[in-house]
Amino acid sequence: MTALVPIVSARAWRQYQPFEGGSYICRGQTEHGFHAVIVELVAADGTVGWGEAAPLGAFYAEAFPEEMAEGTARLLPEVIGLSADAPARLSDRLNEAMLGQPGVKSALDMAAWDLAARRAGLPLADLLGGVAQRSTALYRSISQATPDEMAESARHYLDEGYRRLQVKVGQDPLEDIERLRAVRSAVPADVVLYADANGGWLVDDALRFLRGTGDVDFWLEQPCMTLAENRRLARSCPHPFILDEGITGLTSLLEAHADGLISGVTLKIARLGGVGPTRVLRDVATALGLKVTIEDTGGSTIDTAATAHLMASVPARHVAHTVDFMNWVTVQNATGMPPCSNGLLHLPEGPGLGITVDPEQFGAPFATAG
């Protein structure tokens, strides 16, 4: 029987990550960057695991930046003495110590999976089931602006190699119709468009949008916030229907699928509580025949590496796309991520997340344990 190798120390830092474009507008709210929490877990043999989580903002994520930091500080002592090779058991301990709050637990969970994979000498994707593909198509989000400005952004992203675009809607439906039509007219027919309302519409708003875009080719993502609203709307929607904010765990995924509502899901790591819970929903979604996007509510290089490993282990026919958050912000927090090219996110090499983090870049931690 192999002797237990425990986690002996844990540290957490905050890092502000300004958006590369200066600001990001969603649901009429403006944010200028992510406030990330970064976690380091160290095993008794010296192996280190890293995790990262960041909310887009208080308007978007229930675990807002200040809460995420305070909750992480409270949970750090809970992991000391736990096995460095059993990330699912660490998740159990976090759930015993704190009810709910998956966003607070996400960076700790991610670090535990990185640590276990590094100790096993395996890339994280192998520990999550094996690599199905080493590169994943990327989309780029077009922030809400005038139709002409959004069309220009679309052309800019195409010049950078992206072939999948997410058009932010969810405000006045008549203006949103013009936004989507402007972007569709600005790009070739083979460029995939998602119209993403982030749950911003009421049902009647979404119905007006659908009536005005019936001849446009696009996927509709999270038009309304609640499952009941989306259930009503889906009966009138001729487009593939995706849920994002509505997928908060296994129960919501199964309910949406049982209703015949969805063609695909967007799984956000922090919303679900980390790599482990996301792995579970990934497997259920593919078993149900759905398209899968795995991303997060924010972050930079560490988080992007975790995203790459999770997407690499999705069966190829179920892959939708993902995001390269490390390129959305001006601050990087690790080395070793391959540069994105031709609109693709590439899997890093090496054990665990396959990246290298220098903790000296973060300054003094805001919390320590062990």
Secondary structure as the mmCIF struct_conf table of DSSP 4:
data_model
#
loop_
_struct_conf.conf_type_id
_struct_conf.id
_struct_conf.beg_label_comp_id
_struct_conf.beg_label_asym_id
_struct_conf.beg_label_seq_id
_struct_conf.end_label_comp_id
_struct_conf.end_label_asym_id
_struct_conf.end_label_seq_id
HELX_LH_PP_P HELX_LH_PP_P1 THR A 2 LEU A 4
STRN STRN1 PRO A 6 PRO A 6
STRN STRN2 ILE A 7 PRO A 18
STRN STRN3 PHE A 19 PHE A 19
TURN_TY1_P TURN_TY1_P1 GLU A 20 GLY A 21
BEND BEND1 GLY A 22 GLY A 22
STRN STRN4 TYR A 24 CYS A 26
TURN_TY1_P TURN_TY1_P2 ARG A 27 GLY A 28
STRN STRN5 GLN A 29 GLU A 31
STRN STRN6 GLY A 33 ALA A 43
TURN_TY1_P TURN_TY1_P3 ALA A 44 ASP A 45
BEND BEND2 GLY A 46 GLY A 46
STRN STRN7 VAL A 48 ALA A 53
BEND BEND3 LEU A 56 LEU A 56
TURN_TY1_P TURN_TY1_P4 ALA A 58 TYR A 60
BEND BEND4 GLU A 62 ALA A 63
HELX_RH_AL_P HELX_RH_AL_P1 PRO A 65 LEU A 75
HELX_RH_3T_P HELX_RH_3T_P1 LEU A 76 VAL A 79
TURN_TY1_P TURN_TY1_P5 ILE A 80 GLY A 81
BEND BEND5 LEU A 82 LEU A 82
STRN STRN8 SER A 83 SER A 83
TURN_TY1_P TURN_TY1_P6 ALA A 84 ASP A 85
HELX_RH_AL_P HELX_RH_AL_P2 PRO A 87 ALA A 97
BEND BEND6 MET A 98 GLY A 100
HELX_RH_AL_P HELX_RH_AL_P3 PRO A 102 ALA A 120
TURN_TY1_P TURN_TY1_P7 GLY A 121 GLY A 121
STRN STRN9 PRO A 123 PRO A 123
HELX_RH_AL_P HELX_RH_AL_P4 LEU A 124 LEU A 127
TURN_TY1_P TURN_TY1_P8 LEU A 128 GLY A 129
BEND BEND7 ALA A 132 ALA A 132
BEND BEND8 ARG A 134 ARG A 134
STRN STRN10 SER A 135 ALA A 137
STRN STRN11 LEU A 138 LEU A 138
STRN STRN12 ARG A 140 ILE A 142
BEND BEND9 GLN A 144 GLN A 144
HELX_RH_AL_P HELX_RH_AL_P5 PRO A 147 ASP A 159
TURN_TY1_P TURN_TY1_P9 GLU A 160 GLY A 161
STRN STRN13 ARG A 164 LYS A 168
BEND BEND10 GLN A 171 GLN A 171
HELX_RH_AL_P HELX_RH_AL_P6 PRO A 173 ALA A 186
BEND BEND11 VAL A 187 VAL A 187
TURN_TY1_P TURN_TY1_P10 ALA A 189 ASP A 190
BEND BEND12 VAL A 191 VAL A 191
STRN STRN14 VAL A 192 ASP A 196
TURN_TY1_P TURN_TY1_P11 ASN A 198 GLY A 199
STRN STRN15 GLY A 200 GLY A 200
HELX_RH_AL_P HELX_RH_AL_P7 VAL A 203 GLY A 212
TURN_TY1_P TURN_TY1_P12 THR A 213 ASP A 215
BEND BEND13 VAL A 216 VAL A 216
STRN STRN16 TRP A 219 GLU A 221
STRN STRN17 CYS A 224 CYS A 224
BEND BEND14 MET A 225 THR A 226
HELX_RH_AL_P HELX_RH_AL_P8 LEU A 227 ALA A 234
TURN_TY1_P TURN_TY1_P13 ARG A 235 SER A 236
BEND BEND15 HIS A 239 HIS A 239
STRN STRN18 PHE A 241 LEU A 243
BEND BEND16 ASP A 244 ASP A 244
TURN_TY1_P TURN_TY1_P14 GLU A 245 GLY A 246
BEND BEND17 GLY A 249 GLY A 249
HELX_RH_AL_P HELX_RH_AL_P9 LEU A 250 ALA A 258
TURN_TY1_P TURN_TY1_P15 ASP A 259 GLY A 260
BEND BEND18 SER A 263 SER A 263
STRN STRN19 GLY A 264 LYS A 268
HELX_RH_AL_P HELX_RH_AL_P10 ILE A 269 LEU A 272
TURN_TY1_P TURN_TY1_P16 GLY A 273 GLY A 273
BEND BEND19 GLY A 274 GLY A 274
HELX_RH_AL_P HELX_RH_AL_P11 VAL A 275 ALA A 287
TURN_TY1_P TURN_TY1_P17 LEU A 288 GLY A 289
STRN STRN20 LYS A 291 GLU A 295
BEND BEND20 THR A 297 GLY A 298
HELX_RH_AL_P HELX_RH_AL_P12 THR A 301 ALA A 312
TURN_TY1_P TURN_TY1_P18 SER A 313 SER A 313
BEND BEND21 VAL A 314 VAL A 314
HELX_RH_3T_P HELX_RH_3T_P2 ALA A 316 HIS A 318
STRN STRN21 VAL A 319 VAL A 319
STRN STRN22 THR A 322 THR A 322
HELX_RH_3T_P HELX_RH_3T_P3 PHE A 325 ASN A 327
TURN_TY1_P TURN_TY1_P19 TRP A 328 TRP A 328
STRN STRN23 VAL A 329 VAL A 329
BEND BEND22 THR A 330 THR A 330
STRN STRN24 THR A 335 THR A 335
HELX_LH_PP_P HELX_LH_PP_P2 MET A 337 CYS A 340
STRN STRN25 SER A 341 SER A 341
TURN_TY1_P TURN_TY1_P20 ASN A 342 GLY A 343
STRN STRN26 LEU A 344 HIS A 346
HELX_LH_PP_P HELX_LH_PP_P3 LEU A 347 GLU A 349
BEND BEND23 GLY A 350 PRO A 351
STRN STRN27 GLY A 352 GLY A 352
TURN_TY1_P TURN_TY1_P21 LEU A 353 LEU A 353
BEND BEND24 GLY A 354 GLY A 354
STRN STRN28 THR A 356 THR A 356
HELX_RH_3T_P HELX_RH_3T_P4 PRO A 359 PHE A 362
BEND BEND25 ALA A 364 ALA A 364
BEND BEND26 PHE A 366 PHE A 366
STRN STRN29 ALA A 367 ALA A 369
#
